[in-house]
């Protein structure tokens, strides 16, 4: 197999051009081991997997954790002569990036997968089904630039009517998303899922723990490479089975990225993506009397009028307003963080200036050479 089988294309080759002169090698990250990464690179006759560390310069130059390499990224790898030490010296620009806000009160972005063609959200028609959470998933996928697909898995556990009702509810959220009813146990719908696994394409699977992501991937891979756990009889939830993100190469040249179960779908997006994900609401909002309408008690609110006339479900409006509020809060937190960092930088600069004055040096070189 070649780098092209991993998704290498002309755009990546162009971005990598300066690194060829340094003797570095292109590689794609397939595993995040927390401290090190697993990377696939071209060998003498085939692709080979090596272990790699991130250089101190890459860590120092990144503004946020989201700028650090992630599974799916293409990187410039400095390989030692013995091949025992491999250093990631640069990350190539991402063509797509699936990310969310980090769990908790953080305002940081967390990258889930990079350079993916399709993102498949796995849920079921039972306890895991949540329309509002699916809206959030679609908002993240829309921002990533990848195609959105939803699977209602474990179809064998629910009636056809219940599966169909859930599928229609998802279709109503985002008409451009493909929705399929599947079952890893009976193999229902696996043919449709395989249609997304094209050579050179990367497909990321996301969803809650216990919805059958790993079982589906086992079927697609044709082997039990992803350990699957039992399901709790009381909650209907499976035990955490996937503990780390990993890119797996299939025999036909397509790739799958499995992800640990996502408990919280923390939004990491912007106003543009929000408007696109809720285009129906954006169109209605254009009829509001005031441009800065908050859609609460404002006079002439077209959205409240649409709800009153039954043209807009109240739950969908509430979801839209909740996401909009999260975006504003996120921007405020990031603005405050930026101000704090700028203030610290100014104080640090002021402290250095006072030290120079105390030293009595006439220039910076005198200060740096103090004590020599």
DRENLOMAR-87228 format. One record per residue (C-alpha): residue in three letters; residue number from 1; x, y, z. Coordinates in steps of 0.02 Angstrom, whole numbers, plus 50000, padded with zeros to 5 digits. Example, Ala and Ser with C-alpha at 12.3 -4.5 7.8 and 13.67 -1.06 7.14 Angstrom:
<keros>
type | seq | X | Y | Z
ALA | 1 | 50615 | 49775 | 50390
SER | 2 | 50684 | 49947 | 50357
</keros>
This chain:
<keros>
type | seq | X | Y | Z
UNK | 1 | 50000 | 50000 | 50000
UNK | 2 | 50053 | 50180 | 49971
UNK | 3 | 50028 | 50351 | 50049
UNK | 4 | 49888 | 50381 | 49923
UNK | 5 | 49793 | 50237 | 50004
UNK | 6 | 49802 | 50338 | 50166
UNK | 7 | 49723 | 50491 | 50083
UNK | 8 | 49882 | 50580 | 50027
UNK | 9 | 49841 | 50703 | 49887
UNK | 10 | 49914 | 50848 | 49790
UNK | 11 | 49860 | 50977 | 49920
UNK | 12 | 49956 | 50885 | 50057
UNK | 13 | 50105 | 50861 | 49941
UNK | 14 | 50110 | 51048 | 49905
UNK | 15 | 50102 | 51091 | 50091
UNK | 16 | 50241 | 50965 | 50126
UNK | 17 | 50360 | 51031 | 49993
UNK | 18 | 50470 | 51136 | 50114
UNK | 19 | 50495 | 50984 | 50227
UNK | 20 | 50563 | 50872 | 50089
UNK | 21 | 50715 | 50986 | 50083
UNK | 22 | 50746 | 50949 | 50268
UNK | 23 | 50743 | 50762 | 50237
UNK | 24 | 50584 | 50737 | 50338
UNK | 25 | 50455 | 50605 | 50290
UNK | 26 | 50266 | 50621 | 50272
UNK | 27 | 50165 | 50512 | 50391
UNK | 28 | 49985 | 50499 | 50449
UNK | 29 | 49942 | 50483 | 50633
UNK | 30 | 49839 | 50328 | 50668
UNK | 31 | 49844 | 50318 | 50858
UNK | 32 | 49856 | 50436 | 51005
UNK | 33 | 49948 | 50351 | 51149
UNK | 34 | 49935 | 50509 | 51255
UNK | 35 | 50124 | 50530 | 51265
UNK | 36 | 50173 | 50462 | 51094
UNK | 37 | 50084 | 50434 | 50929
UNK | 38 | 50071 | 50288 | 50810
UNK | 39 | 50108 | 50345 | 50632
UNK | 40 | 50102 | 50261 | 50462
UNK | 41 | 50236 | 50306 | 50336
UNK | 42 | 50304 | 50235 | 50174
UNK | 43 | 50429 | 50093 | 50196
UNK | 44 | 50538 | 50002 | 50071
UNK | 45 | 50396 | 49897 | 50000
UNK | 46 | 50241 | 49942 | 50101
UNK | 47 | 50174 | 50056 | 50235
UNK | 48 | 50256 | 50038 | 50405
UNK | 49 | 50195 | 50094 | 50576
UNK | 50 | 50316 | 50186 | 50690
UNK | 51 | 50306 | 50270 | 50859
UNK | 52 | 50334 | 50457 | 50861
UNK | 53 | 50354 | 50599 | 50986
UNK | 54 | 50307 | 50782 | 50961
UNK | 55 | 50455 | 50901 | 50955
UNK | 56 | 50471 | 51034 | 51088
UNK | 57 | 50463 | 51169 | 50954
UNK | 58 | 50293 | 51107 | 50892
UNK | 59 | 50226 | 51109 | 51070
UNK | 60 | 50298 | 51282 | 51103
UNK | 61 | 50232 | 51357 | 50941
UNK | 62 | 50052 | 51298 | 50960
UNK | 63 | 49929 | 51426 | 51025
UNK | 64 | 49805 | 51297 | 51090
UNK | 65 | 49795 | 51109 | 51116
UNK | 66 | 49687 | 51099 | 50959
UNK | 67 | 49840 | 51149 | 50857
UNK | 68 | 49935 | 50997 | 50916
UNK | 69 | 49935 | 50839 | 50808
UNK | 70 | 49782 | 50727 | 50819
UNK | 71 | 49729 | 50560 | 50748
UNK | 72 | 49703 | 50580 | 50561
UNK | 73 | 49830 | 50720 | 50542
UNK | 74 | 49971 | 50718 | 50414
UNK | 75 | 50138 | 50766 | 50491
UNK | 76 | 50319 | 50793 | 50443
UNK | 77 | 50421 | 50658 | 50529
UNK | 78 | 50608 | 50667 | 50564
UNK | 79 | 50668 | 50488 | 50565
UNK | 80 | 50834 | 50443 | 50646
UNK | 81 | 50961 | 50340 | 50549
UNK | 82 | 50927 | 50190 | 50660
UNK | 83 | 50740 | 50218 | 50651
UNK | 84 | 50727 | 50209 | 50841
UNK | 85 | 50679 | 50390 | 50870
UNK | 86 | 50550 | 50479 | 50764
UNK | 87 | 50506 | 50660 | 50795
UNK | 88 | 50351 | 50754 | 50733
UNK | 89 | 50423 | 50919 | 50672
UNK | 90 | 50267 | 50994 | 50592
UNK | 91 | 50081 | 50964 | 50561
UNK | 92 | 50009 | 50993 | 50389
UNK | 93 | 49852 | 51102 | 50369
UNK | 94 | 49692 | 51003 | 50397
UNK | 95 | 49567 | 50984 | 50255
UNK | 96 | 49427 | 50943 | 50377
UNK | 97 | 49425 | 50946 | 50567
UNK | 98 | 49293 | 50872 | 50682
UNK | 99 | 49304 | 50954 | 50853
UNK | 100 | 49201 | 50998 | 51005
UNK | 101 | 49223 | 51104 | 51159
UNK | 102 | 49325 | 51013 | 51289
UNK | 103 | 49224 | 50934 | 51429
UNK | 104 | 49194 | 51039 | 51584
UNK | 105 | 49209 | 51227 | 51601
UNK | 106 | 49353 | 51241 | 51478
UNK | 107 | 49337 | 51357 | 51329
UNK | 108 | 49467 | 51256 | 51233
UNK | 109 | 49435 | 51161 | 51072
UNK | 110 | 49460 | 50972 | 51073
UNK | 111 | 49497 | 50889 | 50906
UNK | 112 | 49405 | 50724 | 50885
UNK | 113 | 49472 | 50676 | 50713
UNK | 114 | 49563 | 50763 | 50570
UNK | 115 | 49550 | 50745 | 50382
UNK | 116 | 49392 | 50640 | 50379
UNK | 117 | 49276 | 50627 | 50229
UNK | 118 | 49122 | 50565 | 50323
UNK | 119 | 49066 | 50570 | 50504
UNK | 120 | 48944 | 50434 | 50556
UNK | 121 | 48844 | 50465 | 50715
UNK | 122 | 48784 | 50302 | 50792
UNK | 123 | 48631 | 50301 | 50905
UNK | 124 | 48479 | 50190 | 50929
UNK | 125 | 48291 | 50211 | 50937
UNK | 126 | 48289 | 50169 | 51123
UNK | 127 | 48361 | 50251 | 51278
UNK | 128 | 48505 | 50334 | 51185
UNK | 129 | 48394 | 50427 | 51061
UNK | 130 | 48395 | 50614 | 51092
UNK | 131 | 48345 | 50738 | 50957
UNK | 132 | 48430 | 50884 | 51042
UNK | 133 | 48595 | 50791 | 51054
UNK | 134 | 48582 | 50743 | 50870
UNK | 135 | 48561 | 50928 | 50829
UNK | 136 | 48724 | 50963 | 50918
UNK | 137 | 48813 | 50822 | 50827
UNK | 138 | 48753 | 50890 | 50660
UNK | 139 | 48812 | 51066 | 50706
UNK | 140 | 48987 | 50998 | 50742
UNK | 141 | 48991 | 50895 | 50582
UNK | 142 | 48930 | 51042 | 50478
UNK | 143 | 49073 | 51148 | 50542
UNK | 144 | 49200 | 51010 | 50510
UNK | 145 | 49170 | 51007 | 50323
UNK | 146 | 49135 | 50819 | 50319
UNK | 147 | 48977 | 50731 | 50262
UNK | 148 | 48852 | 50686 | 50398
UNK | 149 | 48777 | 50512 | 50415
UNK | 150 | 48668 | 50445 | 50557
UNK | 151 | 48643 | 50262 | 50601
UNK | 152 | 48500 | 50198 | 50707
UNK | 153 | 48588 | 50042 | 50767
UNK | 154 | 48526 | 49890 | 50864
UNK | 155 | 48371 | 49888 | 50754
UNK | 156 | 48338 | 49707 | 50808
UNK | 157 | 48295 | 49770 | 50983
UNK | 158 | 48155 | 49887 | 50928
UNK | 159 | 48001 | 49879 | 50819
UNK | 160 | 48004 | 49937 | 50638
UNK | 161 | 47883 | 50074 | 50685
UNK | 162 | 47996 | 50141 | 50822
UNK | 163 | 48150 | 50135 | 50710
UNK | 164 | 48058 | 50223 | 50569
UNK | 165 | 47990 | 50359 | 50686
UNK | 166 | 48166 | 50395 | 50750
UNK | 167 | 48237 | 50398 | 50572
UNK | 168 | 48106 | 50525 | 50518
UNK | 169 | 48145 | 50634 | 50669
UNK | 170 | 48329 | 50637 | 50622
UNK | 171 | 48289 | 50674 | 50439
UNK | 172 | 48184 | 50821 | 50496
UNK | 173 | 48336 | 50895 | 50584
UNK | 174 | 48451 | 50894 | 50433
UNK | 175 | 48386 | 50841 | 50264
UNK | 176 | 48562 | 50832 | 50191
UNK | 177 | 48614 | 50696 | 50315
UNK | 178 | 48596 | 50514 | 50264
UNK | 179 | 48501 | 50408 | 50390
UNK | 180 | 48509 | 50217 | 50396
UNK | 181 | 48433 | 50086 | 50512
UNK | 182 | 48565 | 49956 | 50556
UNK | 183 | 48600 | 49805 | 50664
UNK | 184 | 48772 | 49733 | 50693
UNK | 185 | 48690 | 49573 | 50755
UNK | 186 | 48583 | 49538 | 50601
UNK | 187 | 48695 | 49636 | 50480
UNK | 188 | 48548 | 49745 | 50430
UNK | 189 | 48603 | 49902 | 50336
UNK | 190 | 48788 | 49856 | 50330
UNK | 191 | 48786 | 49867 | 50141
UNK | 192 | 48734 | 50049 | 50151
UNK | 193 | 48870 | 50085 | 50279
UNK | 194 | 49003 | 50002 | 50169
UNK | 195 | 48957 | 50120 | 50027
UNK | 196 | 49045 | 50260 | 50123
UNK | 197 | 49205 | 50159 | 50141
UNK | 198 | 49290 | 50211 | 49980
UNK | 199 | 49478 | 50194 | 49945
UNK | 200 | 49574 | 50343 | 50013
UNK | 201 | 49425 | 50403 | 50115
UNK | 202 | 49421 | 50414 | 50304
UNK | 203 | 49260 | 50385 | 50401
UNK | 204 | 49246 | 50433 | 50585
UNK | 205 | 49121 | 50346 | 50700
UNK | 206 | 49055 | 50443 | 50850
UNK | 207 | 48914 | 50421 | 50974
UNK | 208 | 48875 | 50373 | 51153
UNK | 209 | 48955 | 50224 | 51237
UNK | 210 | 48854 | 50065 | 51217
UNK | 211 | 48766 | 50105 | 51052
UNK | 212 | 48864 | 49974 | 50958
UNK | 213 | 49000 | 50073 | 50868
UNK | 214 | 49133 | 49942 | 50900
UNK | 215 | 49017 | 49799 | 50855
UNK | 216 | 48976 | 49883 | 50689
UNK | 217 | 49160 | 49913 | 50654
UNK | 218 | 49198 | 49731 | 50694
UNK | 219 | 49073 | 49680 | 50561
UNK | 220 | 49147 | 49801 | 50435
UNK | 221 | 49324 | 49743 | 50472
UNK | 222 | 49274 | 49561 | 50469
UNK | 223 | 49363 | 49524 | 50632
UNK | 224 | 49342 | 49562 | 50816
UNK | 225 | 49478 | 49693 | 50824
UNK | 226 | 49376 | 49810 | 50933
UNK | 227 | 49334 | 49733 | 51101
UNK | 228 | 49149 | 49749 | 51144
UNK | 229 | 49077 | 49747 | 51318
UNK | 230 | 48914 | 49685 | 51391
UNK | 231 | 48761 | 49795 | 51412
UNK | 232 | 48690 | 49842 | 51581
UNK | 233 | 48516 | 49766 | 51595
UNK | 234 | 48451 | 49913 | 51698
UNK | 235 | 48516 | 50062 | 51600
UNK | 236 | 48527 | 49983 | 51428
UNK | 237 | 48702 | 50057 | 51411
UNK | 238 | 48857 | 49964 | 51360
UNK | 239 | 49018 | 49974 | 51457
UNK | 240 | 49154 | 50086 | 51388
UNK | 241 | 49236 | 49981 | 51252
UNK | 242 | 49342 | 50100 | 51149
UNK | 243 | 49466 | 50192 | 51260
UNK | 244 | 49573 | 50283 | 51132
UNK | 245 | 49552 | 50357 | 50958
UNK | 246 | 49624 | 50247 | 50823
UNK | 247 | 49629 | 50249 | 50633
UNK | 248 | 49612 | 50077 | 50555
UNK | 249 | 49654 | 50038 | 50374
UNK | 250 | 49534 | 49921 | 50285
UNK | 251 | 49587 | 49799 | 50147
UNK | 252 | 49501 | 49902 | 50012
UNK | 253 | 49603 | 50057 | 50056
UNK | 254 | 49469 | 50148 | 50156
UNK | 255 | 49497 | 50201 | 50336
UNK | 256 | 49393 | 50203 | 50495
UNK | 257 | 49423 | 50309 | 50650
UNK | 258 | 49337 | 50241 | 50805
UNK | 259 | 49314 | 50357 | 50953
UNK | 260 | 49277 | 50330 | 51138
UNK | 261 | 49096 | 50357 | 51186
UNK | 262 | 49047 | 50540 | 51194
UNK | 263 | 48947 | 50582 | 51350
UNK | 264 | 48937 | 50770 | 51321
UNK | 265 | 48916 | 50853 | 51151
UNK | 266 | 48993 | 51019 | 51199
UNK | 267 | 48973 | 51141 | 51056
UNK | 268 | 49126 | 51209 | 50967
UNK | 269 | 49060 | 51307 | 50821
UNK | 270 | 49017 | 51483 | 50762
UNK | 271 | 48868 | 51587 | 50712
UNK | 272 | 48886 | 51542 | 50528
UNK | 273 | 48876 | 51355 | 50561
UNK | 274 | 48732 | 51380 | 50682
UNK | 275 | 48633 | 51475 | 50551
UNK | 276 | 48668 | 51339 | 50422
UNK | 277 | 48616 | 51199 | 50540
UNK | 278 | 48454 | 51293 | 50581
UNK | 279 | 48424 | 51369 | 50409
UNK | 280 | 48235 | 51358 | 50433
UNK | 281 | 48245 | 51465 | 50590
UNK | 282 | 48368 | 51585 | 50510
UNK | 283 | 48245 | 51612 | 50367
UNK | 284 | 48102 | 51646 | 50488
UNK | 285 | 48210 | 51762 | 50594
UNK | 286 | 48235 | 51874 | 50442
UNK | 287 | 48054 | 51927 | 50468
UNK | 288 | 48083 | 51994 | 50644
UNK | 289 | 48042 | 52177 | 50666
UNK | 290 | 48213 | 52218 | 50740
UNK | 291 | 48383 | 52156 | 50675
UNK | 292 | 48445 | 52127 | 50853
UNK | 293 | 48290 | 52031 | 50908
UNK | 294 | 48331 | 51912 | 51051
UNK | 295 | 48174 | 51807 | 51016
UNK | 296 | 48115 | 51824 | 51194
UNK | 297 | 47994 | 51964 | 51237
UNK | 298 | 48048 | 52077 | 51092
UNK | 299 | 47909 | 52160 | 50994
UNK | 300 | 47876 | 52089 | 50821
UNK | 301 | 47972 | 51925 | 50845
UNK | 302 | 47940 | 51816 | 50692
UNK | 303 | 48000 | 51658 | 50780
UNK | 304 | 47876 | 51673 | 50924
UNK | 305 | 47740 | 51707 | 50796
UNK | 306 | 47791 | 51550 | 50699
UNK | 307 | 47780 | 51447 | 50859
UNK | 308 | 47607 | 51518 | 50898
UNK | 309 | 47546 | 51472 | 50723
UNK | 310 | 47618 | 51296 | 50733
UNK | 311 | 47747 | 51327 | 50596
UNK | 312 | 47896 | 51301 | 50712
UNK | 313 | 47908 | 51172 | 50853
UNK | 314 | 47943 | 51256 | 51020
UNK | 315 | 48074 | 51123 | 51060
UNK | 316 | 48173 | 51165 | 50903
UNK | 317 | 48169 | 51351 | 50942
UNK | 318 | 48228 | 51313 | 51119
UNK | 319 | 48372 | 51208 | 51051
UNK | 320 | 48422 | 51348 | 50933
UNK | 321 | 48421 | 51478 | 51071
UNK | 322 | 48519 | 51363 | 51187
UNK | 323 | 48655 | 51337 | 51056
UNK | 324 | 48659 | 51522 | 51017
UNK | 325 | 48680 | 51559 | 51203
UNK | 326 | 48823 | 51433 | 51215
UNK | 327 | 48913 | 51514 | 51069
UNK | 328 | 48899 | 51686 | 51150
UNK | 329 | 48961 | 51618 | 51316
UNK | 330 | 49105 | 51530 | 51230
UNK | 331 | 49157 | 51688 | 51139
UNK | 332 | 49149 | 51786 | 51303
UNK | 333 | 49258 | 51658 | 51392
UNK | 334 | 49385 | 51661 | 51252
UNK | 335 | 49386 | 51851 | 51252
UNK | 336 | 49416 | 51854 | 51440
UNK | 337 | 49554 | 51724 | 51423
UNK | 338 | 49638 | 51828 | 51287
UNK | 339 | 49631 | 51984 | 51396
UNK | 340 | 49706 | 51888 | 51543
UNK | 341 | 49848 | 51821 | 51435
UNK | 342 | 49882 | 51994 | 51363
UNK | 343 | 49884 | 52069 | 51538
UNK | 344 | 50005 | 51935 | 51599
UNK | 345 | 50116 | 51966 | 51449
UNK | 346 | 50120 | 52153 | 51483
UNK | 347 | 50160 | 52125 | 51667
UNK | 348 | 50299 | 52004 | 51620
UNK | 349 | 50370 | 52130 | 51497
UNK | 350 | 50360 | 52267 | 51630
UNK | 351 | 50452 | 52157 | 51756
UNK | 352 | 50592 | 52125 | 51631
UNK | 353 | 50606 | 52312 | 51597
UNK | 354 | 50623 | 52348 | 51783
UNK | 355 | 50756 | 52212 | 51798
UNK | 356 | 50856 | 52294 | 51659
UNK | 357 | 50844 | 52463 | 51747
UNK | 358 | 50899 | 52385 | 51913
UNK | 359 | 51046 | 52301 | 51826
UNK | 360 | 51097 | 52465 | 51749
UNK | 361 | 51136 | 52391 | 51577
UNK | 362 | 51128 | 52507 | 51430
UNK | 363 | 51055 | 52379 | 51312
UNK | 364 | 50979 | 52206 | 51305
UNK | 365 | 51145 | 52121 | 51270
UNK | 366 | 51214 | 52191 | 51433
UNK | 367 | 51064 | 52117 | 51523
UNK | 368 | 51080 | 51946 | 51441
UNK | 369 | 51266 | 51939 | 51479
UNK | 370 | 51243 | 51976 | 51663
UNK | 371 | 51341 | 51857 | 51774
UNK | 372 | 51457 | 51796 | 51636
</keros>
